[in-house]
């Protein structure tokens, strides 16, 4: 017996940058596909949470709520973002640690619209 598919990364119309999926049609599609659960992970907010949670629960689908958030290192007073920090407030030594921890790409400086 195969395990059911559960979508864990999905942006709705409430996502600030790149959402297109409407909540009620999403729940209908998930029901038709016989998925036991689905996650909504909008960009930088939880605006769809109540609508999504109620719609999923009423359809017998387990709602999973999340958010894509951008985390930035806190700057000290007088510290500037510049070439030495890669424009992100992260020192080159910390960048090397991130790469060594499994990151093969540099972190983007802002969300992509593509």
Phi, psi and omega in degrees: 000130180278150179280143181289151178277138176230121180282122185249002181216101185214133179253133179263184178298343181274352179293134187292324187261308194220031182273145178224335187285130176272146190295308184296313175298329176300310181297321177298316179295320179295320177297314180297326179278357180058039175278137180283340184205165175205148179249144171244123182230071182294160180284117169062020178199170176235031185300328184273357190304308185294312180299314180295313183299314180295317181294317180293314179300317181292338178266359180079023180252138179282116178279137174239121185253134178207183177206142170273118180237150179260123181252134182230142179297139179288137179269146173278153178306131179089349179282139181244148170281127179207189182302328182294333180257006181071015180075008184240002181076015179248128182291157180297330178294318177291326176299318179297321178295319178298316179296320180291339180271015175114357179274119178263346181240156175285152178289139179291149181279342177202164181298146179269142178267359181277000000 
